[in-house]
Amino acid sequence: MDQAPVGITVVDVTLDHEPLIYINDGFIDMTGYSRNEALGRNCRFLQGEETRDEPVARMRAAIDAEQPVTVELRNYRKDGTEFWNRIRLSPVENNDGTVTRYLGFQENISEMKAHQKELLLFETYAEQADSVLFITDADGTIRYVNPAFERTTGYSAAEAIGRTPRMLNSGEQDEAFYEAFWETIAAGETWEADIVNQRKTGERYETIQRVTPIEDDRGTIQYYVALEKEITQKQLRRQVLDVLSRVLRHNVRNSVTVIDGYAELLASGSDTVDVQAVVDSIREQAGSLESISERTAAIRRLIKLLESDEDPIEMPLDETASIVEHCRSEHADVDIDLTIDAQGSSAVKYGDVLEVALKELLENAVEHNDRETPRISVTVTTAKETDRAVLTIADNGPRIPQAIWEIIRSGQETPLRHTEGIGLWVIYWSISTLGGTIELAPNEPRGNEITVEVPLVESPV
């Protein structure tokens, strides 16, 4: 008994104050009391200010009923420090069946209690957190998801647990991205990146993901904790305003500088000045400023939509015809072809935002087209397997510079050299707000083909 890894006590219950008549070395080590200090006393000397009455009463009732009992309660060592004690008491009978002793096993469970408290705090935080949180084992299998995960992704805990985070893969990140990701976390380092995930409905959303490895005492990774913070409309609005400020100031300043320079040249009255060329350049810069003004109006409308607390207005896909028709009326010299092959009940939830994007797509295709007869083809379809609307706008104008496109896709807030980039920013922001995707490809033999996919509202049963 003295070699046992737990405290062992024997109490004589035939005496009124039920004294300790035996304690082992484990009890001495756990409490700090010597045998001389403990023997002959009731175990109550281990109790203190934070000892709850309820487990003490349960022990008293069990002893009076001559029954075994197990309780957990706060006890105090000789030096006054607190510890959690799990006490198991068992009655011991003599030859005639009378209970004369109680055998006690006492175990210090302070570390376990601290772990339980931390776990409770974690679960409380995780259950109430607005951010997505999920835990995988070392192999990447999901073992826990919080309610925010269910709300954000559309997958229930039952659907997610046992699967891997690949269920959220949108295809936006390539294999090299995930190779770097696994290389980092498998080395025990924390990974953080902006990624695009896909909800159960097929809708995509941008999020900041932070993955932290959890190791055991030997340094072996046991779990990965992933915390995702979805990029909110407020954050998107901040990016819109920042890029708006940078890009517009850059382009307006350039145009004004050019106009001012040519004005001074005309005012000089020099005979060597090609007046017509100067006038043409001034008109070109004035057109650039007009384009900036139009783009600014579109951006202001987008910001207003982002800030609005009103319920979104759905747009049936067949209503895209009226937007195309408006563009035709504004540009009589442009050949615009429209094909709609969508179910009658198909609709996009945020119709106003889609309208902004589609108008900018059309205006961008018209404004930068250098053909005598600009031609634009608009195709609207639905992808039944993903429940998404697919809009394709193809033109026969000059190719959009890949460098400008990559800047926009990467989200870098870099001043652009051409005002055409402003319209592309508006398109990108609008589609991102809708949880959609946008792709650019060549339109053979000449031109651009921009394909947009946005989630549809669930069709009514």
N, C-alpha and C positions, 0 to 999 in steps of 0.2 A: 504493500500500500504506500510506503514511503517513496518508492520509485515511480509511482503513477504520475503521468503528466498533468493531472488535474488535482485540485484541492479536495481532500477527503476529510469528512468530519463525522463524529458519532456523538449524538445527543442523548442524554438520559431523560426520558419523558416521565419517569416515575417520580421525579423531584419537582417541586412547585416551579422553580425558576428555569427548569429544563437546561441544565448546564452542558457545555461541551466537556466530554470526557476523553476525547481523542481527536487530534489533528495530525495530518501528515506533513511532510516537508513541502509539498506543493502548496498547501494552504499558507504555510509560513512565508514562502516566496511570493505568493500572490498578494497577501495582506500586509506583510511587514511586521506582523505581531509574532513574538516568540511563544513557545509553549506555555511558559510560566504566565505570560500576559493574557493568553486566550483561554486555557483550561479552567473550568469552573465558572465561566461566564456564559450568559445567554448570547446567542449570535446577534442579538440586536445591537451590540456595540459596533457592528460594521455599518449600521444605517446612519443616515445624516439628513441634512436639510432638503436635498433633492430626491430622497427616496420616496417613491409614491406609495400611498396607503393601500391601493388596490391589490398589488401583488403580495404585499405583506398580509393582508386580510385573507387572501386565497391560501397562503401557507398555513395560517392559523386555523382556518376552517378545515383544511385537509388533515392536519395533525389531530384536531379534535375528533374528526371522523375516522381517524386511523387509516387514511388513504394516501397513496403516493401522489406527488404533485411536482410540477416543473414550472418555475417562474423565471422571469428576467427582471432584475431591478438594479438600481444604482446603489453601490456600496462605496465605502471609503477606506483607504489604507490608513495605516498608523500615521503617515506623514500628512494626512488630510486630503490627498489627491483622490479624485473620483475614478471609479472604474465600473464597467457593466459586468454583472455577475449572473451567469445562468446557473440556477440552483435546482438540482434534482433530489428530492427527498423520498426515501422509501422506508416504510415501517418494518421493524424487526421484532418478531414475536419470540417469546420464550417457549418452554416445552408445553405449557398448558394453554398456549394460544394468546397470551396477553402481550400487547405491544409494550415493550419496555425501552426500546431504543429507536432512534431515527438515524439512518445512514444517509449522509449528504455528499453529493458530488458537486463541486463548485468550479465553474469554468469562466475564465476571463474572456469575455466576448466584446471588449471595447473596440477592437479593430473592425470586427464584423459590423458593429453598430455604426461606427463612423462610415463604413462603406455603404451601409443601408441608407444613412442620412444623405450621403453624397448622391446615391442612386435616386433617392426620392427627390432631391433638389433638381437633378438632371431631368428626371421624368416630368416634374412639374414645369420646368423651363421648356422642355421639348414639346410637351402637350399644349402649352399656351403660346409658344413662339409663333410669330407670323412668318418666319423664315422656314424653308424646307429643310428638314434634317432627316438623314437616314444613315444606318450603320450596316456595314457589310462585314463578313468574316474575311480572313486573309486571302481566300480564293475569289473574293468579290461577290459572293452571294448575299443578297439583302436579308438582314435578320431583324431589322426594326425600321419603321417609318413613323413619323409623327403626323398629326392631323393636317398640318400645313402641306405636307407632301401629298396627302390625298386630295386636298382642295386644289392645289396648284396643278398637279399632273393628271387628275381625273382617275387615277388608279387607287383602288382601296388597298388597305393593308394586306388583306387576304390575297389580292391579286399580285402584289409586289413582293411579299416575303417569299423567299425561295428562288426568286429570279435574280438577274443581274441588272445593274444600271443601264445596260445596253438597250433595255426596253424604252429608254428615253432618247435614244440616239436619233438625231434629226438628219444625220448625213452631212451636216455643215462642217464638222471637224474631220480631217483626213487621218489616215493611219499613222502618219508621222506624229501628229498631235498626241494620239493615244499611246504611242510608243514612248514619247517623252514623259507623258503623264505616269505611266506604270514604272518607268525607270526611276522617277523621282520618289514616288511614294513607297516603292519597294525598298528603297535605300533608307527609309525612315524619315524622309523629309516631307514637309507640308507642301502641297501644291495649291496654287490659286490661279484662276484664269476666268476670262469672260467666255461663256460658251452659249450655244443655241441648242436648247432641248426641244423635245416634241411631246405634247400632251397626248393622252389617250385618244382625244378627238382628232388628232392630226395637226392641231394648231401648234405653231412654234412660239417659243418665248425665249427671251434673252435673259441670262442669269449670271451672277458672279458666284462661282463655285470654289469652295475651299475644302480640301480633303486632308485630314490629319491622321497619320498612323498611330495606333495605340499598341504599345509593346508590354510584354510581361517583364518580370524581374530579371529574366535572362537576356532581355533585349530582342526577343522573338516577337514579330508583329502578330497580334491576335485579331485586331479589328481595324477597320477604317471608318472614321466618322466624317461624313460629308455634310456640309452646311451650304445651302444655296440661298442667295438673296436676289430675288428677281429685280431686274432693272425696271424701276417704276416709271410711270408717266412723268413724274416730277423730274427724275433724272434725265429722261429723254428730252423734256422741255429745256432743261439746263443745257444739254448738248446742242439743241436747236438754236438757242439764243447765243451760245458761245460761237458756234460756227457761223451763224448769221452775222454776228458782229465782226468776226475776223474776215470772212469772205467778202462781205459787202463793203467794208471799209477799204479793203485792198483794191477791189475793182472800181469803186467810186473814185477813190483817190487817183488811180491810174487814168481813168477817163477824164476827170477834171484837169489833171496835169497836162494831158495831151491837148484838150480843147484850149486851155489857157496858153499853151505854147504856140498853137496855130493862130490864135487871136492876136498874140503879140507880133507874129510874123506878118499877118495881114496889116496890122497897124503901122508897121515899119514903112510900108509903101514902096518897098524895093521892087525894081523892074524884073528881078530874077525870080520872083515868087510865082509859082504856078498856082494861080488863084483857084482854078477849078479843082485841082488835086487837093488843095488845102480845104476847100469847102466840102469835098467828098469825105475827107478824113474827119472833119468836124461832125458831119451828118452821121458817119459811122459810129463815132463815139456817143453822139446823142441817142442813137438807136440802142447802143449798149446800155446807157443809163435808163432808157425806157424799159428795156428788158429787165433790168434790175428792179425797177419800180413794180413791174408786174409780178416778178418772183417774190418780192417783199410782201405783196398783198396775199399771195398764196400761203406764204409762211405764216403771216399773221392769222390767217384763217385756221391753219393747222394748229397753231398754238392755242387759239381760242377753243378749238375742239378738244385739245388735250386737257385744258383747264376746266372744261365744263363738267358740272355735277349732274347734268340732265341725263335721263335714260337715252341710250343710243337709238337712232332711227335706222331700222333695217332697210336694205336696198335689194329688191328682187333683181336677179341678174339681167332680166330682160329690159330693165330700166336703163342699162348702159347705152341702149340705143338712143335715148334722148340726149345724152352727153355727146355721143358721136355726131348726132344731127346738129347740135349747137356748134360744134367745131366746123362742120361743113358750111353752115351759114356764115361763120366768121371768115372762112378761107375758101372762097368760091373757086379759086384756081387750083385747089388741092383735090386729088382723086382719093377718096377714102372709101374703102370697102369694109363692110361689117358682116360677120357671120356669128350668130348666136345659136349654140347647140347645147342648151341647158334645160333642166327640168323646170317646169313652171313654178314650183314651190321653193326653188333654190334661192337663197338670199344671203347677203353678207350682213353681219350684225351691225357694224359701224359704217353705215352707208355714206355718211358725210365724208368720212376719211377716205373711203374708196373713191368717191367723186373727186376729191382733191388730187389723188394719185393719178386717176385716169385722165383728168384734164391736163395735168403736167406732162404725162406721157405723150399725149397728142400734141400739145403745144411744143414740146421739145422736138418731136419728129418733124413738125412743120417749120419751126423757126430756124432750125439749123440745116434745112435741106437746100442744097445748091442746084437742084434739077429745075429745068424749065417747067416741068409738070411733076411736082412732088406726089408720090404715091404712098399711101399708108394702108396697111391691112390690119384690121382688128378682129381677133377671134376670141370668142367667149365660150368656154366649155366647162364641164364639171368632171372631176375625177372621182368616180364612185367609190373606188377602193380606199381613198383617203378622205373622202367627204370634203373636198376642197374645190374652190373655183379656180380656173386656170384662164388667165387673160394674156394673150400674145399680141404685141404691137410690133409690126414689121414695117420698115421704111426703106426707101431707096437713096437716102442721103449719105453723107460721108460717115465713115466709121467713128464711133465714139472712142477717143483715145483710151487705151487700156490703162495708162498711168492714172488718169482721172478716175476711171472706174474702180481701180484697186484702192485708191485713197478713200473713196466713199464706202466701199465694202468693208474696209478695215476700221472705219469710224474715226480715222485720224482727222483732227480739226486743223487742217492745213489750208492756207489760202490757195485758191485755184487761179490759174492764169486766164481762164475763159469764163464768161458768164454762163455758158452752157452747163457748167458744173453745179450752179445753184439749183437749177431745175431738177437735176439728178439727186441732189441732196433732199429736196422736197419729196421726190418719189420714194427714195430710200426710207426717209423718216415715216412717211405715211404707211408704207407696207410693213415696216417694223412694228408700228403701232398696232396694226391689224393682226400681228402674230404670223405674218406671212413671209414668203421668200421671193427674191428677185434675181433673175439670171440674165446675163447678156451674152449673145452669140451673133456671129456674122449672118447677114441675110444675103445669101448668094443670088446673083453675082455681085451685088453691091448693096450696102446698107447695114442696118442693125436690126436685130430681133431681140426684144426684151420680153421675157416671160415672167409673169407674176402669178404666184399661187397664194391664195388667202383662204382661211377656214370659212366654211358655211355654217349658218345657223342650223341646228338640228331640225330636221323636217318634222312637223307635227304628226302624231300617230293617227 
